[in-house]
Amino acid sequence: MLDKLGTKGIVGVVCLLAGITLVAVQAPIVAAGIALVVAGMGLVAGGLAENVMKMFGMA
């Protein structure tokens, strides 16, 4: 998976985790909500990408 992300993707994941950690230090419940929203957005984006690839016959 890391080879598919590339350098920018890895830096993005690190920044994302650092931001959620920073929020979790001050407000753990808010951090949990943010993590759920980010995970949901990732699942939606993955589903959309998969469907588009199927439409073009790539998956």
C-alpha positions as CSV (number, residue, x, y, z in Angstrom):
1,M,0.0,0.0,0.0
2,L,2.8,2.4,0.8
3,D,4.2,2.1,-2.7
4,K,0.9,3.2,-4.2
5,L,0.7,6.3,-2.0
6,G,4.0,7.8,-2.9
7,T,5.9,10.4,-0.9
8,K,3.1,13.0,-0.9
9,G,0.6,10.5,0.2
10,I,2.7,9.3,3.1
11,V,3.3,12.8,4.2
12,G,-0.4,13.5,4.0
13,V,-1.2,10.4,6.1
14,V,1.4,11.5,8.7
15,C,-0.1,15.0,8.8
16,L,-3.6,13.6,9.2
17,L,-2.6,11.4,12.1
18,A,-0.6,14.2,13.7
19,G,-3.6,16.5,13.5
20,I,-6.0,13.9,15.0
21,T,-3.5,13.2,17.7
22,L,-3.2,16.9,18.5
23,V,-7.0,17.2,18.8
24,A,-7.1,14.0,20.9
25,V,-4.9,15.5,23.5
26,Q,-7.4,18.3,24.1
27,A,-10.7,16.7,23.3
28,P,-10.7,12.9,22.7
29,I,-14.4,12.7,21.8
30,V,-14.0,15.4,19.1
31,A,-10.9,13.5,17.8
32,A,-12.9,10.3,17.5
33,G,-15.6,12.2,15.5
34,I,-13.0,13.7,13.2
35,A,-11.4,10.2,12.7
36,L,-14.8,8.7,11.8
37,V,-15.5,11.5,9.3
38,V,-12.1,11.1,7.6
39,A,-12.5,7.3,7.5
40,G,-16.0,7.7,5.9
41,M,-14.7,10.2,3.3
42,G,-11.9,7.7,2.4
43,L,-14.5,4.9,2.0
44,V,-16.7,7.1,-0.2
45,A,-13.8,8.2,-2.3
46,G,-12.6,4.6,-2.7
47,G,-16.1,3.4,-3.7
48,L,-16.4,6.2,-6.3
49,A,-13.0,5.4,-7.8
50,E,-13.8,1.7,-8.0
51,N,-17.1,2.4,-9.7
52,V,-15.5,4.8,-12.2
53,M,-12.9,2.2,-13.0
54,K,-15.6,-0.4,-13.5
55,M,-17.4,1.9,-15.9
56,F,-14.3,2.2,-18.0
57,G,-13.6,-1.5,-17.8
58,M,-10.4,-1.3,-15.8
59,A,-11.5,-3.3,-12.8
